[in-house]
């Protein structure tokens, strides 16, 4: 399946470096040998339905007489299908003890038997473990509650308490034998509800929003024997990320996507088109039927075991046209990678952006765009802990009125990089004197509101260096410590926007966070963190503030 596909509507347990390796990278296992043959497409949809009907008819025909008889005394009992239940077997008698989750003990439950419907880890029809009809039609229901309490300082003056609670309910219906192949067809719907109360963002009142975050249909167009490679089409509101770490675009929005694999799943590819919907200003959910006038056309190719076994490379091209307020046309060309190089866990990204911005508000004229971004993160695991180092360079623009914009900006970024959303800089909005410096859940100081404005390449850019430590103290507890040094690349755009000479030093960002999984699984997760941004001369020139502090607690419950 897709090496980069994520369900971004559901919150992740840890932004950033939790797994280290790219999804679907194969981890260096050799390919299974096979008899050479000519690969012929086997089509899905109606053809697959007719083929399955022929198989059923053949199965209903009486089998030929067998020359082998069962041994004397054998007890043979027919089984209706392969989803039969085994009787419960508790070898050590620990299931009934007062420690049902086996915390701190070693034991095993070879066969758990039938479990109640609300247990997602038993054989559960609601989780797609058993078909709801026939032997190949499955329904999966997911429910996620994600709540955040956030208390932070403002750059300049003031504090804010922001409480946000989201509920996601997903229904995923699919048909097909999905052991070695994608579903023949699939339909998925995710509805969401948001409640938010913030001192400033909502003016101290509770705001509610309901939204349709996902609604798509998917059909298998073709399979290519004998390696189970495929071609599928997905249309509707769906999740998509442009790269492993979401440096340029990551959202669930309206579009169509053609995707598949070839050469024994070593290569995966995407071609996608999105017509973006506008976002609600409080919940950031999509507003159905309210077009953003921003369109995206993108294509990418993934290669697993590229150069090194366990390392996945991605080449991507993303075209953006935004005609909401002014005409902005951009092309992003990227080379990204993620996986293992020996013992090291490595992730990198390189982007070149080119295009034209007709009427940039900061330059006061039309500008040609040429911006660059480079990022590298390396982790070295040692038993239960690892050290992580990262670096990011996003070019800055010098000379705001020269007709060329050399800064770098994403489209709708949400980066999992350099400590993720634990740090103050990544997590916070910076607005000083009515002028936005950066957005929350973003690294770029892009001088615009990413939910509503077109990408802006007349910006100061960013140089970031990061060092971190991550320790899995137990199956329940994980601790993260991160430090970042932040620096503007070129301050000409800041000098113009804030009407003063601004220094280059942003400051040092320190954070400490802990994650607790009381059941040892991801169905219940509590995360808490503290952060402090020690401002350098550049940030003091803009905001005139001292050390900025932040504190947050999140609670995630998933079924």
Secondary structure, DSSP 4 states (H G I P E B T S, - for coil): --SS---TTSPPSSSSSSS-S-TT-GGGPPPPP-------EEE-THHHHHHHHHHHHHHHSPPPPPSPPPPTT------SSS-PPPPPB-TTS-TTSS-TT-TT-----SB-----TT-TTSS-TTBTSS-SBTTTEEEEEEEEEEEEEEEEEPSSS-EEEEEEEEEEEEEEEEES--SSS--SEEEEEEEEEEEEEETTTTTTSEEEEEEEEEEEEEEEEEEETTTTEEEEEEEEEEEEESSTT-SSBEEEEEEEEEEEEETTTTEEEEEEEEEEEEE-TTT--EEEEEEEEEEEEEEEEEETT-SSTTEEEEEEEEEEEE-SSSEEEEEEEEEEEEEEETTEEEEEEEEEEEEEEEEETTTTEEEEEEEEEEEEEEEEEETTEEEEEEEEEE-----TTSSEE-----SB-----TTGGGSHHHH--EEETTEEEE-TT-----SS-TTTS-----S--EEEEEEEEEEE-SSSEEEEEEEEEEE-S--HHHHHHHTS---SEEEEEEEEEEEE-TTSSTTEEEEEEEEEEEE-HHHHHHH----EEEEEEEEEEE-
